[in-house]
Amino acid sequence: MKYDENSEEFWRTFLTGADPDLVKLQRLFRKMPSAPRCKMCNAPFARPGSLLLRPFGWRRWAANPTLCTICARGLQNHRGGAEVDAAFLFADIRGSTSMAERLSPGAFHALLERFYKAAAMAIDDNHGLVDKYMGDGVVALFIPVITQEVLPERAAIDAGRAILAATGHGAGETPWLPVGVGVHAGTAFVGIVGTEGGTNDFTGVGDVVNTAARLGSEAADGELLVSSATMASAGFDVAGLESRRLSLKGKEDPVDVVVLGADTPAATIAA
């Protein structure tokens, strides 16, 4: 079935990973060595597979090296999007203002770069896509076309735990940076957002995004706050885990959350 490539129906099919042409491409490229790969089509970026595809335009996209230029061009050429189930992660440095006051601008920049690299690797390793870097924070997007065989909610939670581990919040370690993380999942509008003829961004918007941002702001150093609804949707067993009911800024109703850490024994899927 052919879709109008700017229609909501097309975008929903694409974002949910149900586009038959993309599925065929993913399966084909998965057979070609080697990782790392494009988050959407699985095109290999390393040899020997990259040598076969590079002459046809499949190479890393400069603006976001986790995507290939072919997928990026396809996104940029078709404005629009659709409401789909997605998960969002916000990781923030705690006390960054006072930190910047104590450090020289160069030293603070170097610290941010180290944080960005650690967070990006954790997100990439757990089937996510870095949405944007926001000063002292990182935003990540998890949707079926990117997570593929992994539930977006589970991928986002695993990425959050990996960020805490990467910043030294594991047992017996001394954190080299105070970081808190929030994760929330639900229905969001995902697609190309921007101005006609201007700068466009592949991102998500909606209440689910705002809630994830609030959870990221509420999380203390070393904490991963995940909405209880997201934990349930991901199929995690929360028995014995700390829970809280939070009144979030701009939200009429309180939000129930589960508190995780880098080493919290919570990563067991409920039967």
C-alpha positions, 0 to 999 in steps of 0.5 A: 500500500502506498502512502502520501509521504507527508501524511500522518498515516505514512509517518505512523507506519514509519515511526512504529517500525511497520513500514514494509520497505524499511523492515526489508532494509533493516533485515538485509543490512543486519546481515552485513558486518559491522557495527556501529549501525544507523539507528533506523535502517541498520546500515553498517558504518564500519568495514567491510559492510560500509565499503559496499554501501558508501558509494550509494550514499549510506554514511554517517550523518554529520549532524547526528552520527547515529543516523545515516545520510539516507535516513536523515535526508528522508526525514528532512524532505518530509515535514510532518509526523504522527502521534505514536507511543514513545519514551523520553529520557532527561538526564541533568547535571545537579548543581551545574550553576554553582559548578560553572561558577567554581570552574573556569569556562574551559574546564566546565566545557570539558566536563560537559563534553565528558558528560555528553559523551558518556550519556550519548554512549549509554543511550546509543548502546540501549537503542535510543536516539539523542534528541538534543543537548540542553546546556547541562542536560541530555534528552533522548527519544525511544520509538519502535523504529529505532528500538526495533525488537526492544520495547521503547520503555525498557530501552529508556529505563536501561539507558537511564541506569547506564547513564548513572553507571557511566557517571560513577554512581555504581556501588563502591564508586565515587561519582565524577559528576552529580546526575539525575535522570527521569523517564516517562512514556506515553503518546507523543507527537513525533516527527519533523518540527520547525519552520518552513524553509528554516531549521527543522528538528526530528523530535517529540512534543506533548505532555509525555515529554514535559512529564519526563522533563519534570522527572529529570528535574526532580531526580536527586544525584544518582537517582533515576525516576521512572513513572509507575505507569512506564515501569508497568508498561515495560514489564518490570517487577517493582516489588520492594522498590522505593516509590514516591508520589510527586506533585510536578510543576504544571501538572494538575494530578500527582505522578507516581514514580519508582526510584531506581539507581545504577545498581538497583536490582529492578531489571527483571521482567514481570511474568 
